[in-house]
Amino acid sequence: MNKLLTLILSSALLIGCSTLKKIDTTGFHSDHITIFYEKDSVATLSSIEYSIDNGKYVKELTFKLIDMKHADKVQNLLYYIHQRHKGWEIEIDYPITNFKINN
């Protein structure tokens, strides 16, 4: 669980602190709601949100990673989605694996 949390926080910091430069999206393609990397399914569209935030209309697409196999390509995945959906906020949800609630 600590590795997953570290990966999520690291990705958020890396993505949040860097500007979008030319990031390699070679190998990514999609069919409506599923995004693939080469032949592997990587993420699926899990929700679409519309909201008003500080008086501004906001549109958000949330994709859920199918598994952690290509978690190292999340920044590339975000850029791939951003190229196709300009003006939308993009969110990637990581799957929670090996999670246990201690009572």
C-alpha positions as CSV (number, residue, x, y, z in Angstrom):
1,M,0.0,0.0,0.0
2,N,2.9,2.4,0.8
3,K,4.3,1.8,-2.7
4,L,1.0,2.6,-4.3
5,L,0.6,5.8,-2.2
6,T,4.1,6.9,-3.0
7,L,3.5,6.3,-6.8
8,I,0.3,8.3,-6.7
9,L,1.8,11.2,-4.8
10,S,5.0,11.1,-7.0
11,S,2.8,11.2,-10.2
12,A,0.7,14.0,-8.9
13,L,3.8,16.1,-8.0
14,L,5.5,15.3,-11.2
15,I,2.5,16.2,-13.3
16,G,1.4,19.1,-11.2
17,C,4.9,20.7,-11.1
18,S,5.8,20.3,-14.8
19,T,4.4,22.0,-17.8
20,L,3.1,19.9,-20.7
21,K,5.9,19.7,-23.1
22,K,6.1,17.3,-26.1
23,I,5.6,14.0,-24.4
24,D,5.8,10.8,-26.4
25,T,2.4,9.2,-27.0
26,T,3.5,6.6,-29.5
27,G,1.7,3.4,-29.0
28,F,-1.5,4.9,-27.5
29,H,-4.8,4.6,-29.3
30,S,-8.5,4.4,-28.2
31,D,-11.9,3.2,-29.1
32,H,-14.5,5.4,-27.6
33,I,-14.1,4.7,-23.8
34,T,-11.0,2.4,-23.7
35,I,-7.4,3.6,-24.2
36,F,-4.8,1.1,-25.3
37,Y,-1.0,1.1,-25.2
38,E,0.1,-1.1,-28.1
39,K,-2.2,-4.2,-27.6
40,D,-2.9,-3.8,-23.9
41,S,-6.0,-2.1,-22.5
42,V,-4.6,0.6,-20.2
43,A,-7.6,2.7,-19.0
44,T,-11.3,3.1,-19.3
45,L,-13.5,6.2,-19.0
46,S,-15.2,5.9,-15.7
47,S,-17.0,9.3,-15.3
48,I,-17.7,12.6,-16.9
49,E,-18.3,15.6,-14.6
50,Y,-19.6,19.1,-15.2
51,S,-19.3,21.7,-12.4
52,I,-19.1,25.3,-11.6
53,D,-15.8,26.1,-9.7
54,N,-15.2,29.7,-8.5
55,G,-17.8,30.8,-11.1
56,K,-16.0,28.9,-14.0
57,Y,-17.7,26.1,-15.9
58,V,-15.5,23.0,-15.6
59,K,-15.6,19.8,-17.6
60,E,-13.7,16.7,-16.3
61,L,-13.0,13.3,-17.7
62,T,-12.0,10.6,-15.3
63,F,-10.2,7.5,-16.5
64,K,-9.4,4.4,-14.4
65,L,-6.2,2.5,-14.9
66,I,-7.2,-1.1,-15.5
67,D,-4.1,-2.4,-13.7
68,M,-0.6,-1.2,-12.7
69,K,1.2,-2.8,-15.7
70,H,1.7,0.5,-17.5
71,A,1.6,2.8,-14.4
72,D,5.0,4.2,-15.5
73,K,3.3,5.7,-18.5
74,V,0.6,7.8,-16.7
75,Q,2.1,11.1,-17.8
76,N,2.2,10.0,-21.4
77,L,-1.4,8.7,-21.0
78,L,-2.5,12.1,-19.6
79,Y,-0.9,13.9,-22.5
80,Y,-2.5,11.5,-25.0
81,I,-6.0,12.2,-23.5
82,H,-5.3,16.0,-23.3
83,Q,-4.4,16.1,-27.0
84,R,-7.8,14.7,-27.9
85,H,-9.9,16.6,-25.3
86,K,-8.5,20.1,-25.0
87,G,-10.4,22.3,-22.5
88,W,-11.3,19.3,-20.3
89,E,-9.7,18.5,-17.0
90,I,-8.3,15.0,-17.0
91,E,-8.0,12.7,-14.0
92,I,-6.5,9.2,-13.7
93,D,-7.6,6.9,-10.9
94,Y,-5.2,4.2,-9.8
95,P,-6.6,0.8,-8.9
96,I,-6.3,0.0,-5.2
97,T,-4.6,-3.4,-4.9
98,N,-3.8,-5.4,-1.8
99,F,-5.8,-3.0,0.3
100,K,-6.9,-4.2,3.7
101,I,-8.9,-2.3,6.3
102,N,-7.5,-2.9,9.8
103,N,-10.2,-2.8,12.5
